[in-house]
Amino acid sequence: MKLIIKPINISFKPLEKQDIDDVLAIECLAYSAPWNKAKFVGSLGNKQTLTVLILLKGKIIGYAIALRSIDSADLLNLCIHPKNQHQGLGSQLFLNLVTQLKEFDIDSVILEVRQSNKAARSFYQKNGFELIDTRKKYYADGEDAKILCFQINK
Ligand SMILES: CC(C)(COP(=O)(O)OP(=O)(O)OC[C@H]1O[C@@H](n2cnc3c(N)ncnc32)[C@H](O)[C@@H]1OP(=O)(O)O)[C@@H](O)C(=O)NCCC(=O)NCCS
């Protein structure tokens, strides 16, 4: 049975330096090849980076990190704590990110996802992304990447 999370329990805020250890703990649980601390710190140091944390009852349970260019954004990371996945929270996080990207006049969101990451590919398809390319052996372990694009309706 799917858990229904009451919207009242959910909040959003930007990622700040003091949140990085909490985010890193989720990152290490959720990915086989997680980002390291330096990568999060580096992202924060870039003015083109847009970050959103999703909190459940005040506790960080997920995050999104996007890099803006003129009219498009690369979604670099989108992650929900494994304990909280498949409850609609990733979709709410993505919606919040898109709302913020609209304010910067961003038209599209592009990302790459591992071919084997069935849950994420299904998630992105459900949230309106379309496959635009395949990059062979994109990842260090030789896995292909699927390149997906989302058009933002203004
Ligand atoms: C991808 C991710 C962010 C989705 O967040 P989420 O909160 O679980 O997703 P939601 O509950 O909002 O969306 C549900 C949809 O996502 C897909 N999905 C999510 N979890 C899934 C799972 N375990 N197995 C299959 N599909 C899954 C399904 O399409 C699902 O739709 P359904 O409810 O009709 O089956 C989350 O699974 C995650 O953090 N994964 C690990 C990190 C990762 O791979 N990030 C993407 C890198 S490109």
The ligand as a Gaussian input file, in Angstrom:
#p B3LYP/6-31G(d) Opt

LIG

0 1
 C       14.264000       8.773000      -8.992000
 C       13.704000       9.244000      -7.659000
 C       14.203000      10.667000      -7.392000
 C       12.164000       9.260000      -7.744000
 O       11.644000       9.812000      -6.536000
 P       10.350000       9.171000      -5.842000
 O        9.957000      10.048000      -4.725000
 O       10.625000       7.759000      -5.542000
 O        9.293000       9.249000      -7.047000
 P        7.721000       9.544000      -6.974000
 O        7.137000       8.745000      -5.876000
 O        7.453000      11.004000      -6.997000
 O        7.302000       9.031000      -8.419000
 C        6.814000       7.794000      -8.570000
 C        7.145000       7.264000      -9.958000
 O        8.564000       7.114000     -10.094000
 C        8.856000       5.776000     -10.531000
 N        9.426000       5.027000      -9.408000
 C        9.810000       5.533000      -8.210000
 N       10.327000       4.564000      -7.450000
 C       10.290000       3.439000      -8.160000
 C       10.708000       2.109000      -7.920000
 N       11.275000       1.741000      -6.764000
 N       10.549000       1.198000      -8.902000
 C        9.974000       1.548000     -10.066000
 N        9.548000       2.800000     -10.366000
 C        9.714000       3.734000      -9.428000
 C        7.520000       5.212000     -11.001000
 O        7.279000       5.667000     -12.310000
 C        6.564000       5.878000     -10.066000
 O        5.251000       5.936000     -10.560000
 P        4.133000       4.946000      -9.936000
 O        3.916000       5.440000      -8.531000
 O        2.951000       5.152000     -10.809000
 O        4.715000       3.580000      -9.970000
 C       14.092000       8.287000      -6.494000
 O       13.720000       6.994000      -6.828000
 C       15.577000       8.320000      -6.151000
 O       16.011000       9.158000      -5.379000
 N       16.371000       7.375000      -6.706000
 C       17.802000       7.294000      -6.360000
 C       18.581000       8.449000      -6.952000
 C       18.440000       8.491000      -8.455000
 O       18.589000       7.490000      -9.142000
 N       18.183000       9.711000      -8.965000
 C       18.072000       9.954000     -10.384000
 C       19.430000      10.136000     -10.952000
 S       19.365000      10.596000     -12.652000

